[in-house]
């Protein structure tokens, strides 16, 4: 897992909780990295799992909600860090459809060792988009948060239905996104 995800997670924890909480979850986790992350480094996904578990135990917030909240936060950071990805995509559905063949292609150029999920998308009319998420890591809640962050960025009101096709493991999930007319 790329270090950028870890550094942004730590930033979110500090903003939403405190710098002490960051120290507490690092101290409570058994991390081969020691909790010293750089944006360009690569770290085991198990470290993120441990950090989130320890944050959950200290805050009482369920793990899926923490991961989803992080996804929403992370999307806003991607908008700030990588504005070029959003320049030619005027709509949330257009952006979500571009993730696999445009965004992930560019990420792989920068980070050839990145372990990215895959997304298959198809539209069901003008108001509905289906995204199928597949990953070897159980971060469908992160993808859900990123989707919700995207919808918020583009100011789209939508309902997101989540259908887990991996028996609760969060490794293969369908997101059915339906625009709600305002």
TABEL-V555231 format. One record per residue. N is the residue number from 1. PSI is psi in whole degrees, -180 to 180 (NA if undefined). OMEGA is omega as a letter, one per 30 degrees, with the letter a starting at -180 (* if undefined). NEAR is the number of other ideal C-beta (glycine too) atoms within 10 Angstrom. Layout:
n = <N & N>
psi = <PSI & PSI>
omega = <OMEGA & OMEGA>
near = <NEAR & NEAR>
//
This chain:
n = <1 & 2 & 3 & 4 & 5 & 6 & 7 & 8 & 9 & 10 & 11 & 12 & 13 & 14 & 15 & 16 & 17 & 18 & 19 & 20 & 21 & 22 & 23 & 24 & 25 & 26 & 27 & 28 & 29 & 30 & 31 & 32 & 33 & 34 & 35 & 36 & 37 & 38 & 39 & 40 & 41 & 42 & 43 & 44 & 45 & 46 & 47 & 48 & 49 & 50 & 51 & 52 & 53 & 54 & 55 & 56 & 57 & 58 & 59 & 60 & 61 & 62 & 63 & 64 & 65 & 66 & 67 & 68 & 69 & 70 & 71 & 72 & 73 & 74 & 75 & 76 & 77 & 78 & 79 & 80 & 81 & 82 & 83 & 84 & 85 & 86 & 87 & 88 & 89 & 90 & 91 & 92 & 93 & 94 & 95 & 96 & 97 & 98 & 99 & 100 & 101 & 102 & 103 & 104 & 105 & 106 & 107 & 108 & 109 & 110 & 111 & 112 & 113 & 114 & 115 & 116 & 117 & 118 & 119 & 120 & 121 & 122 & 123 & 124 & 125 & 126 & 127 & 128 & 129 & 130 & 131 & 132 & 133 & 134 & 135 & 136 & 137 & 138 & 139 & 140 & 141 & 142 & 143 & 144 & 145 & 146 & 147 & 148 & 149 & 150 & 151 & 152 & 153 & 154 & 155 & 156 & 157 & 158 & 159 & 160 & 161 & 162 & 163 & 164 & 165 & 166 & 167 & 168 & 169 & 170 & 171 & 172 & 173 & 174 & 175 & 176 & 177 & 178 & 179 & 180 & 181 & 182>
psi = <135 & 145 & -28 & -39 & -41 & -46 & -38 & -35 & -46 & -39 & -44 & -44 & -43 & -43 & -45 & -24 & -82 & 165 & -34 & -37 & -39 & -49 & -41 & -45 & -31 & -47 & -34 & -14 & 145 & 101 & 121 & -26 & -14 & 4 & 11 & 102 & 145 & 151 & -30 & -6 & 173 & 133 & 155 & 138 & -23 & -27 & -39 & -42 & -47 & -44 & -44 & -42 & -43 & -34 & -42 & -44 & -29 & -27 & -21 & 8 & 133 & 143 & -49 & -37 & -40 & -45 & -41 & -43 & -40 & -40 & -42 & -45 & -46 & -38 & -44 & -34 & -40 & -39 & -42 & -42 & -32 & 61 & -24 & -29 & -18 & -8 & -41 & 18 & 95 & -6 & 148 & -44 & -41 & -43 & -48 & -37 & -22 & -7 & -53 & -47 & -12 & -62 & -52 & -31 & -44 & -39 & -42 & -30 & -41 & -39 & 81 & -24 & 6 & 135 & 92 & 149 & 169 & 152 & 127 & 133 & 150 & 148 & 145 & 77 & -172 & -24 & -6 & 139 & 136 & 130 & 129 & 118 & 132 & 133 & 154 & -11 & 147 & 66 & 38 & -32 & -33 & -45 & -42 & -44 & -40 & -42 & -47 & -37 & -39 & -47 & -41 & -44 & -43 & 4 & 47 & 127 & 127 & 157 & 135 & 113 & 132 & 124 & 110 & 120 & 17 & 32 & 42 & 4 & -18 & 27 & -16 & 111 & 141 & 131 & 118 & 110 & 121 & 122 & 142 & 123 & 136 & NA>
omega = <a & a & l & l & l & a & l & l & l & l & l & a & l & a & a & a & l & l & l & l & l & l & a & a & l & a & a & a & l & a & l & l & a & a & l & a & l & a & a & l & l & a & l & l & l & l & l & l & a & l & a & l & a & l & l & a & a & a & a & l & a & a & a & l & l & a & l & l & l & l & l & l & a & l & l & l & l & l & l & a & a & a & a & l & a & a & a & l & a & a & a & a & l & l & a & l & a & a & a & a & l & a & a & l & l & l & l & l & a & a & a & a & a & l & a & l & l & l & l & a & l & a & l & a & a & a & a & l & l & l & l & a & l & a & l & l & a & a & l & l & l & l & l & l & l & l & l & l & l & l & l & l & a & l & l & l & a & l & l & l & a & l & a & l & a & l & l & a & a & a & l & a & l & l & l & a & a & l & l & l & a & *>
near = <20 & 21 & 17 & 20 & 19 & 23 & 16 & 20 & 23 & 18 & 14 & 20 & 24 & 14 & 10 & 15 & 16 & 11 & 11 & 9 & 17 & 19 & 13 & 16 & 25 & 20 & 10 & 15 & 20 & 7 & 20 & 9 & 16 & 9 & 18 & 11 & 22 & 13 & 12 & 11 & 14 & 14 & 19 & 12 & 15 & 14 & 20 & 21 & 17 & 18 & 22 & 23 & 15 & 17 & 25 & 17 & 12 & 13 & 15 & 6 & 15 & 11 & 15 & 18 & 13 & 23 & 24 & 22 & 18 & 25 & 21 & 20 & 20 & 21 & 19 & 15 & 15 & 19 & 14 & 7 & 12 & 13 & 9 & 7 & 17 & 16 & 7 & 10 & 17 & 9 & 10 & 21 & 22 & 12 & 20 & 22 & 18 & 18 & 23 & 16 & 10 & 14 & 19 & 16 & 12 & 12 & 17 & 12 & 9 & 10 & 15 & 7 & 7 & 15 & 12 & 16 & 19 & 12 & 21 & 11 & 17 & 10 & 12 & 11 & 8 & 8 & 13 & 16 & 23 & 16 & 22 & 15 & 26 & 14 & 21 & 9 & 16 & 18 & 25 & 28 & 22 & 27 & 22 & 22 & 23 & 22 & 26 & 19 & 23 & 25 & 22 & 15 & 16 & 17 & 8 & 15 & 11 & 20 & 11 & 14 & 11 & 17 & 11 & 14 & 13 & 14 & 8 & 8 & 13 & 21 & 18 & 17 & 23 & 15 & 21 & 15 & 24 & 15 & 17 & 9 & 5 & 6>
//
